[in-house]
Amino acid sequence: DLAFETTGASLAEFGPILHEDLPPLGPYRFGGRLSDTENGIKIAGLAVDLGNSDLAGNASMDLSKDRPVIDATLNASALDIRDFVGRDSQTDSTAAQGKGAKAKNRIFSDESLPLQSLRTFDARVNLSASQVQADEKTNISDLSLRLDLTKGRLKVSDLRAGFSSGDVSGNASLDASKDQPPLALDLVVKNFDYGHFL
């Protein structure tokens, strides 16, 4: 086993190594114990800090396929969605505050998401998080879900979370293999407080 830790300002630093254009997300810190497997590598005691987010757990990567296949079980005490989609949208939201309540209360910006990277690998991930933040006012609690990514097609199953004094459960899919990715949602919402968005 090899214990490791690496830090940096942006994930884009790995672009030349992976021969891919990675989004400029960061700063980051990765650590864990790396070991070989028959078809790739595994990391035990994985610890990831990206911006204000943290992840911990175990992961493996199968390098014998056409695309790397990641298998992971991860837990987080805090996840900030902006750490994974970029924070330019937050600047845009601040600039738009004078343009009316509609722009001010928008949860997600109209900026394009960096989905191209989803075409470069496959994954099976079980994720849980105590707190998830989308913006300064939107918080999600006790999140749990399973992610399956195959050839750019992302499926989210067994989704459960607390949101705006209520509960959300269901499934979702996003086909990032297409230039205009279709999104499908099948959600059940209970005891939702709509006043949060009015």
HELIX and SHEET records of a PDB file:
HELIX    1   1 LEU A   11  PHE A   14  5                                   4    
HELIX    2   2 GLY A   15  LEU A   18  1                                   4    
HELIX    3   3 ARG A   82  VAL A   85  1                                   4    
HELIX    4   4 ASP A   88  ALA A   95  1                                   8    
HELIX    5   5 ALA A   96  LYS A   99  5                                   4    
HELIX    6   6 ALA A  101  LYS A  104  1                                   4    
HELIX    7   7 GLN A  116  ARG A  119  5                                   4    
HELIX    8   8 TYR A  194  PHE A  197  5                                   4    
SHEET    1   A10 LEU A   2  GLY A   8  0                                        
SHEET    2   A10 TYR A  28  ASP A  36 -1                                        
SHEET    3   A10 GLY A  40  LEU A  50 -1                                        
SHEET    4   A10 SER A  53  ASP A  62 -1                                        
SHEET    5   A10 VAL A  69  ASP A  80 -1                                        
SHEET    6   A10 ASP A 122  GLN A 133  1                                        
SHEET    7   A10 ASN A 139  THR A 150 -1                                        
SHEET    8   A10 ARG A 153  PHE A 163 -1                                        
SHEET    9   A10 GLY A 166  ASP A 175 -1                                        
SHEET   10   A10 LEU A 183  LYS A 190 -1                                        
END                                                                             
